[in-house]
Amino acid sequence: MNSMISLASLNYLRDGWIRKCWDKVSSLLIKLISPKLAALFCYWTIDWGLENDGPTLLCLFRESFIKDIEELRKNTSLNLPVVMGGFTRFQMGWVPREMQIQTFYQGYRGINRDRAIARSRVFAERLIQLVRKKRRVDGILSANFDYWQDTGFKEVCREKGIPFLVLSREHPVIPKVCEEVVRWYTEAAFVFEGNAIAVAGSSTKEVMMRVSNLCDESKMVITGLPRYDAWRIVDCSTPPAEREFVTLLTFASGYYADATFKEVLRAFLESAQEHSNQPVKFLVKTKDFSDTSYLKSILPSGLSSNVICGHDFPLPDVLPRSRLTVNYNSLSLVEAAMARTPIVLPAWGECHDRGSDVMYSIENTHVQKVAAFAYDSEMLKAIMRDNINGVIKTYGEPEAQAFISDFIYVPQGKTYSEEFMDFCKTNLQTGLGESKNT
């Protein structure tokens, strides 16, 4: 990327030593730095990308969101400059802590509410002005529709006639999660204040439509996630028996199985030790910098030399080289099916093979054809042992496609990027005339 501040540096600032003292530091900084100056600092972090001849959407960085942006840059005429950092940290200095709550910020009525919104509005307006000196701004693009950090941008967009669009990275599929999402938004009485939302599949739209007044149905469009376009050019033809990785995709928090993940990790590392003299690597693939930091805090010392850990391994690179993937309750297994990678699901302790808190149920015939279930740590190690010794459960294209279609939207005759481009064309038309450089 071309950003002036690298993602690694931003991660260090966000999750390193400064995180521990940020409240005090930011309070001091904001006394010295105005919202306009904060906007300048954020402007310096922008990753501009290549300039195309299509509309420009100013994107607000989120770690998984960048995967979608990368594919859209490759496959559409959109300009997608990304504000890589600062828009959360600086606003924490003037937005009351009680208002820094996703979804529920709208209901905050404390004494400093109006002042906080006004400062965030000045910050957002100045940042947009700075971007316009280099490129036009036809819209703002966020990774979710209910971030408190976006309040100032939504205010400016509404006033200036600039469309505020969302490519939602959230996609509730697990029945229990769907019910909790409905309860969460209903309790917050949240109302979407932007123009339109692109979502990953029908599950998200169905859940959100159950919440009164959250969003007009016409504003929520199913496009799928552009990140899945990366799989169109990936070579997945290597037979599983010839692949080099046994891969554990972490599910350390937020998957209803935090404690059992540690047992799965222990069994995975024991299997790695057992097979340390064989030409197979054991990869623990984390989601992001924070997940890697947590993993390091629970890893034992003295790991086998064939163990690799980290988040800097894109799934389209790793999964086609994986002879087996271990995971639970994550959409990452949809990508494992795209790679025709054998799948094993832990099904003991907090991990289950059916029920309202399970994404991949053994009662689903499409899941049965693609995945195996391990009912204790010894069975998990036995499956890994058999896999390495050539006893591998494989499946074909029809089984993979049926499995994939159960969990995400699959466009017919189009790419995901083309679906999103159509979404943009529809929702940017009313704002194009007023968002040119002035």
C-alpha positions as CSV (number, residue, x, y, z in Angstrom):
1,M,0.0,0.0,0.0
2,N,1.0,3.6,-0.5
3,S,-0.1,5.1,2.8
4,M,2.3,7.4,4.6
5,I,1.8,5.4,7.8
6,S,2.1,1.7,7.4
7,L,-0.5,-0.7,8.7
8,A,2.1,-2.3,10.9
9,S,2.8,1.1,12.5
10,L,-0.9,1.8,13.0
11,N,-1.4,-1.6,14.6
12,Y,1.5,-0.8,17.0
13,L,-0.1,2.5,17.9
14,R,-3.5,0.9,18.3
15,D,-2.6,-2.2,20.2
16,G,0.8,-1.5,21.6
17,W,1.9,0.6,24.6
18,I,-0.1,3.7,23.6
19,R,-3.4,1.8,24.0
20,K,-2.8,1.5,27.7
21,C,-2.6,5.2,28.2
22,W,-4.5,6.6,25.3
23,D,-7.3,8.2,27.3
24,K,-4.9,10.5,29.1
25,V,-2.8,11.1,26.0
26,S,-5.7,11.8,23.7
27,S,-7.3,14.2,26.2
28,L,-4.0,16.2,26.3
29,L,-3.6,16.1,22.6
30,I,-7.1,17.3,21.8
31,K,-6.5,20.3,24.0
32,L,-3.6,21.2,21.7
33,I,-4.9,19.8,18.4
34,S,-8.2,21.1,16.9
35,P,-10.5,18.9,14.9
36,K,-9.2,20.5,11.8
37,L,-5.6,19.7,12.6
38,A,-6.7,16.1,13.5
39,A,-8.2,15.9,10.0
40,L,-4.9,16.9,8.6
41,F,-3.1,14.1,10.4
42,C,-5.7,11.6,9.2
43,Y,-5.3,13.0,5.7
44,W,-1.6,12.1,5.8
45,T,-2.5,8.4,6.5
46,I,-4.6,8.1,3.3
47,D,-3.8,5.1,1.0
48,W,-4.8,6.6,-2.3
49,G,-4.6,3.6,-4.6
50,L,-4.6,4.0,-8.4
51,E,-6.7,6.8,-9.8
52,N,-9.4,5.4,-12.0
53,D,-12.0,7.1,-14.2
54,G,-15.0,6.1,-12.1
55,P,-16.6,7.7,-9.0
56,T,-14.6,8.3,-5.8
57,L,-15.6,6.8,-2.5
58,L,-13.6,7.9,0.5
59,C,-13.3,4.8,2.6
60,L,-12.9,4.5,6.4
61,F,-10.4,1.8,7.2
62,R,-11.4,-1.5,9.0
63,E,-9.0,-4.4,9.0
64,S,-11.2,-7.0,7.2
65,F,-12.8,-4.3,5.1
66,I,-9.5,-3.7,3.2
67,K,-9.9,-7.1,1.5
68,D,-13.1,-5.9,-0.2
69,I,-11.4,-2.6,-1.2
70,E,-8.4,-4.4,-2.7
71,E,-10.7,-6.5,-5.0
72,L,-12.8,-3.4,-5.9
73,R,-9.7,-1.6,-6.9
74,K,-8.7,-4.5,-9.2
75,N,-12.1,-5.1,-10.7
76,T,-14.0,-1.8,-11.0
77,S,-13.4,1.8,-12.1
78,L,-14.0,3.1,-8.6
79,N,-11.5,5.3,-6.9
80,L,-11.1,4.1,-3.3
81,P,-8.8,6.2,-1.2
82,V,-8.7,4.8,2.3
83,V,-8.3,6.8,5.6
84,M,-6.0,4.4,7.3
85,G,-6.0,5.8,10.8
86,G,-6.8,8.4,13.4
87,F,-10.5,8.9,12.8
88,T,-11.3,6.8,15.9
89,R,-8.4,7.8,18.1
90,F,-8.8,11.6,17.7
91,Q,-12.5,11.5,18.2
92,M,-12.1,9.6,21.4
93,G,-10.7,12.8,22.8
94,W,-13.9,14.8,22.5
95,V,-16.7,12.1,22.2
96,P,-17.9,11.1,25.8
97,R,-17.0,7.6,26.7
98,E,-20.7,6.8,27.1
99,M,-21.2,7.7,23.5
100,Q,-18.4,5.5,22.2
101,I,-20.7,2.5,22.0
102,Q,-21.5,1.0,18.6
103,T,-25.2,1.2,17.8
104,F,-26.2,2.7,21.1
105,Y,-24.5,6.1,20.6
106,Q,-27.7,7.5,19.0
107,G,-29.5,7.2,22.4
108,Y,-26.9,9.2,24.3
109,R,-28.3,12.5,25.6
110,G,-25.5,13.6,28.0
111,I,-24.4,17.2,28.4
112,N,-21.6,17.1,25.9
113,R,-23.5,15.3,23.1
114,D,-24.1,18.3,20.9
115,R,-20.6,19.6,21.4
116,A,-19.1,16.2,20.5
117,I,-21.2,15.9,17.3
118,A,-20.2,19.4,16.3
119,R,-16.5,18.7,16.7
120,S,-16.8,15.4,14.8
121,R,-18.7,17.3,12.1
122,V,-15.9,19.9,11.8
123,F,-13.3,17.1,11.7
124,A,-15.2,15.2,8.9
125,E,-15.9,18.2,6.8
126,R,-12.2,19.3,6.9
127,L,-11.0,15.9,6.0
128,I,-13.3,15.8,3.0
129,Q,-12.2,19.2,2.0
130,L,-8.6,18.1,2.1
131,V,-9.3,15.0,0.0
132,R,-11.1,17.2,-2.6
133,K,-7.9,19.1,-3.2
134,K,-6.6,15.9,-4.8
135,R,-9.7,14.0,-5.9
136,R,-13.4,14.6,-6.1
137,V,-15.5,12.9,-3.4
138,D,-18.7,11.3,-4.7
139,G,-19.5,9.4,-1.5
140,I,-18.2,8.0,1.8
141,L,-17.9,4.3,2.3
142,S,-18.0,2.6,5.7
143,A,-17.7,-1.0,6.7
144,N,-20.8,-0.9,8.9
145,F,-23.9,1.2,9.3
146,D,-23.7,1.7,13.1
147,Y,-20.3,3.0,14.0
148,W,-20.2,5.9,16.4
149,Q,-17.0,7.1,14.6
150,D,-19.1,7.8,11.5
151,T,-21.5,10.3,13.1
152,G,-19.7,13.4,11.8
153,F,-19.3,12.0,8.3
154,K,-23.0,11.2,8.2
155,E,-23.9,14.8,9.3
156,V,-21.7,16.3,6.6
157,C,-22.9,14.0,4.0
158,R,-26.6,14.8,4.8
159,E,-25.9,18.6,4.7
160,K,-23.7,18.5,1.5
161,G,-25.7,16.0,-0.5
162,I,-22.9,13.4,-0.4
163,P,-24.1,9.8,-0.4
164,F,-23.0,7.9,2.7
165,L,-22.8,4.2,1.7
166,V,-22.0,1.0,3.6
167,L,-20.5,-2.3,2.5
168,S,-21.4,-4.2,5.7
169,R,-18.8,-6.6,6.8
170,E,-21.2,-8.1,9.4
171,H,-23.2,-11.1,8.2
172,P,-25.2,-12.9,11.0
173,V,-26.0,-16.5,10.1
174,I,-26.0,-18.4,13.3
175,P,-29.6,-18.5,14.6
176,K,-28.7,-17.4,18.1
177,V,-26.6,-14.6,16.7
178,C,-29.5,-13.5,14.5
179,E,-31.8,-13.3,17.5
180,E,-29.2,-11.3,19.5
181,V,-28.7,-8.9,16.6
182,V,-32.4,-8.2,16.4
183,R,-32.5,-7.7,20.2
184,W,-29.5,-5.4,20.1
185,Y,-30.8,-3.1,17.4
186,T,-34.3,-3.1,18.8
187,E,-33.1,-2.2,22.3
188,A,-31.0,0.6,20.9
189,A,-33.9,1.9,18.7
190,F,-31.2,2.4,16.0
191,V,-32.0,4.2,12.8
192,F,-29.7,4.2,9.8
193,E,-28.8,7.8,8.9
194,G,-27.0,7.1,5.6
195,N,-28.2,6.4,2.0
196,A,-27.8,2.7,1.4
197,I,-26.3,-0.5,2.7
198,A,-24.8,-3.4,0.7
199,V,-24.9,-6.7,2.6
200,A,-23.3,-10.1,2.2
201,G,-26.4,-12.2,2.0
202,S,-30.1,-12.7,2.6
203,S,-29.6,-13.6,6.3
204,T,-28.4,-10.0,7.1
205,K,-31.2,-8.4,5.2
206,E,-33.8,-10.6,6.8
207,V,-32.5,-9.9,10.3
208,M,-32.3,-6.2,9.8
209,M,-35.8,-6.0,8.4
210,R,-37.1,-7.5,11.6
211,V,-36.0,-4.3,13.5
212,S,-38.6,-1.6,13.3
213,N,-37.5,1.6,11.6
214,L,-33.9,0.6,11.2
215,C,-33.8,1.0,7.5
216,D,-36.1,1.1,4.5
217,E,-36.0,-2.2,2.7
218,S,-35.1,-0.4,-0.5
219,K,-31.9,0.9,1.1
220,M,-30.5,-2.5,1.9
221,V,-29.2,-4.4,-1.1
222,I,-27.7,-7.9,-1.3
223,T,-24.5,-7.7,-3.2
224,G,-22.2,-10.2,-1.5
225,L,-18.7,-9.3,-0.5
226,P,-16.2,-8.3,-3.2
227,R,-13.4,-10.1,-1.3
228,Y,-14.7,-13.4,-2.6
229,D,-13.8,-12.3,-6.2
230,A,-10.2,-13.1,-5.2
231,W,-11.1,-16.8,-5.6
232,R,-11.9,-16.4,-9.3
233,I,-8.2,-16.6,-10.2
234,V,-6.9,-18.9,-7.5
235,D,-5.6,-22.3,-8.5
236,C,-7.2,-24.8,-6.2
237,S,-6.4,-27.8,-8.4
238,T,-3.6,-29.3,-6.2
239,P,-5.1,-32.5,-4.6
240,P,-5.3,-32.2,-0.8
241,A,-2.9,-35.1,-0.3
242,E,-0.2,-33.0,-2.0
243,R,-0.8,-29.8,-0.1
244,E,1.7,-28.5,2.6
245,F,-0.4,-27.1,5.4
246,V,-2.7,-28.3,8.2
247,T,-4.4,-25.1,9.1
248,L,-6.2,-24.0,12.2
249,L,-8.3,-20.8,11.7
250,T,-8.7,-19.2,15.1
251,F,-12.0,-18.9,16.9
252,A,-10.7,-17.5,20.1
253,S,-13.5,-15.0,20.9
254,G,-17.0,-14.2,19.7
255,Y,-17.8,-17.8,18.5
256,Y,-19.4,-19.2,21.7
257,A,-16.4,-21.5,22.2
258,D,-13.6,-19.4,23.8
259,A,-12.6,-22.1,26.3
260,T,-12.8,-25.0,23.9
261,F,-10.6,-23.1,21.4
262,K,-7.7,-23.5,23.9
263,E,-8.3,-27.3,23.9
264,V,-8.4,-27.4,20.1
265,L,-5.2,-25.3,20.0
266,R,-3.5,-27.7,22.4
267,A,-4.5,-30.7,20.3
268,F,-3.3,-29.0,17.2
269,L,0.1,-28.2,18.7
270,E,0.4,-31.8,20.0
271,S,-0.3,-33.1,16.5
272,A,2.3,-30.8,15.1
273,Q,4.9,-32.2,17.5
274,E,3.8,-35.8,16.6
275,H,4.4,-35.0,12.9
276,S,7.5,-32.8,13.3
277,N,9.6,-35.2,11.2
278,Q,7.2,-35.0,8.2
279,P,7.1,-32.4,5.4
280,V,3.9,-30.8,6.7
281,K,3.6,-27.4,8.3
282,F,1.0,-26.6,11.0
283,L,-0.4,-23.1,10.5
284,V,-2.4,-21.2,13.1
285,K,-4.0,-18.5,11.1
286,T,-5.3,-15.5,13.1
287,K,-7.7,-12.9,11.9
288,D,-5.8,-9.7,12.6
289,F,-3.2,-8.0,14.8
290,S,-5.3,-8.2,17.9
291,D,-6.1,-11.8,17.5
292,T,-2.4,-12.5,17.0
293,S,-1.6,-10.7,20.2
294,Y,-4.1,-12.8,22.1
295,L,-2.8,-16.0,20.5
296,K,0.8,-15.2,21.6
297,S,-0.5,-14.6,25.2
298,I,-1.8,-18.2,25.4
299,L,0.8,-20.1,23.3
300,P,3.1,-22.4,25.3
301,S,6.8,-22.0,25.0
302,G,8.9,-24.3,22.9
303,L,6.7,-24.7,19.9
304,S,7.6,-27.4,17.4
305,S,9.6,-26.0,14.4
306,N,6.9,-26.9,12.0
307,V,4.4,-24.5,13.6
308,I,3.7,-21.1,12.0
309,C,1.4,-18.5,13.6
310,G,0.2,-15.1,12.4
311,H,-2.4,-13.1,10.5
312,D,-0.3,-12.1,7.5
313,F,-1.5,-15.1,5.4
314,P,-4.4,-14.3,3.0
315,L,-6.9,-17.1,2.9
316,P,-6.7,-17.3,-1.0
317,D,-3.0,-18.1,-0.5
318,V,-3.3,-20.4,2.4
319,L,-6.4,-22.5,1.9
320,P,-5.5,-23.9,-1.6
321,R,-2.3,-25.1,0.0
322,S,-4.1,-26.7,3.0
323,R,-4.7,-30.4,3.2
324,L,-7.0,-29.9,6.2
325,T,-8.7,-26.9,7.9
326,V,-9.9,-26.8,11.5
327,N,-12.4,-24.1,12.4
328,Y,-15.7,-23.5,14.1
329,N,-18.6,-21.1,13.5
330,S,-16.8,-18.9,11.0
331,L,-17.6,-17.8,7.5
332,S,-13.9,-18.5,6.7
333,L,-15.0,-22.1,6.1
334,V,-17.0,-20.9,3.1
335,E,-13.6,-19.9,1.6
336,A,-12.2,-23.3,2.6
337,A,-15.0,-24.9,0.5
338,M,-14.0,-22.5,-2.4
339,A,-10.5,-24.0,-2.1
340,R,-11.9,-27.6,-1.9
341,T,-10.1,-28.0,1.4
342,P,-11.1,-30.8,3.7
343,I,-12.8,-29.4,6.8
344,V,-13.0,-30.7,10.4
345,L,-15.3,-29.1,13.0
346,P,-14.7,-29.6,16.7
347,A,-17.8,-30.8,18.4
348,W,-17.1,-31.1,22.2
349,G,-17.3,-28.7,25.1
350,E,-18.6,-25.4,24.0
351,C,-18.4,-26.5,20.4
352,H,-21.6,-28.4,19.2
353,D,-22.7,-30.2,16.0
354,R,-26.2,-28.8,16.1
355,G,-28.4,-26.2,17.8
356,S,-29.2,-22.5,17.8
357,D,-25.6,-21.5,18.4
358,V,-24.1,-23.5,15.6
359,M,-23.4,-22.3,12.0
360,Y,-22.5,-25.6,10.5
361,S,-24.9,-28.2,11.7
362,I,-24.6,-31.9,11.1
363,E,-28.3,-31.8,10.4
364,N,-27.5,-29.9,7.2
365,T,-26.9,-32.4,4.4
366,H,-24.6,-30.0,2.6
367,V,-22.4,-29.7,5.7
368,Q,-22.3,-33.5,6.1
369,K,-20.9,-33.9,2.6
370,V,-18.1,-31.3,3.1
371,A,-17.1,-31.5,6.8
372,A,-16.1,-34.1,9.4
373,F,-16.8,-33.7,13.1
374,A,-14.4,-34.3,16.0
375,Y,-16.1,-35.2,19.3
376,D,-13.0,-34.9,21.5
377,S,-9.4,-33.8,21.2
378,E,-8.2,-37.3,20.6
379,M,-10.6,-37.7,17.7
380,L,-9.4,-34.4,16.3
381,K,-5.8,-35.6,16.5
382,A,-6.8,-38.9,14.9
383,I,-8.4,-37.0,11.9
384,M,-5.3,-34.9,11.5
385,R,-3.1,-38.1,11.7
386,D,-5.2,-39.9,9.1
387,N,-5.2,-36.8,6.8
388,I,-1.4,-36.6,6.9
389,N,-1.2,-40.4,6.2
390,G,-3.4,-40.0,3.2
391,V,-6.9,-40.9,4.5
392,I,-8.7,-37.7,3.3
393,K,-12.3,-36.8,3.0
394,T,-12.7,-35.0,-0.3
395,Y,-15.7,-33.5,-2.1
396,G,-16.4,-32.1,-5.5
397,E,-17.6,-28.9,-7.1
398,P,-21.4,-29.6,-6.7
399,E,-21.0,-30.3,-3.0
400,A,-18.8,-27.2,-2.5
401,Q,-21.3,-24.9,-4.3
402,A,-24.3,-26.2,-2.4
403,F,-22.4,-25.6,0.9
404,I,-21.3,-22.1,-0.1
405,S,-24.8,-21.1,-1.2
406,D,-26.2,-22.0,2.2
407,F,-24.2,-19.2,3.9
408,I,-23.5,-16.4,1.4
409,Y,-25.0,-14.8,-1.6
410,V,-23.6,-16.2,-4.9
411,P,-24.2,-13.9,-7.9
412,Q,-25.3,-15.4,-11.2
413,G,-23.5,-14.1,-14.3
414,K,-21.7,-11.4,-12.4
415,T,-18.8,-10.9,-10.1
416,Y,-19.3,-9.6,-6.5
417,S,-17.4,-6.4,-7.6
418,E,-19.9,-5.9,-10.5
419,E,-22.8,-6.3,-8.1
420,F,-21.3,-3.7,-5.8
421,M,-20.6,-1.4,-8.8
422,D,-24.2,-1.6,-9.8
423,F,-25.1,-0.7,-6.2
424,C,-22.9,2.4,-6.4
425,K,-24.3,3.5,-9.8
426,T,-27.8,3.4,-8.3
427,N,-26.9,5.2,-5.1
428,L,-24.4,7.8,-6.3
429,Q,-26.5,9.3,-9.0
430,T,-28.3,11.8,-6.8
431,G,-25.0,13.0,-5.2
432,L,-22.7,13.3,-8.2
433,G,-23.6,16.8,-9.1
434,E,-23.1,18.3,-5.6
435,S,-19.9,16.4,-4.7
436,K,-17.5,17.8,-7.3
437,N,-14.5,19.8,-6.2
438,T,-15.5,23.4,-5.2
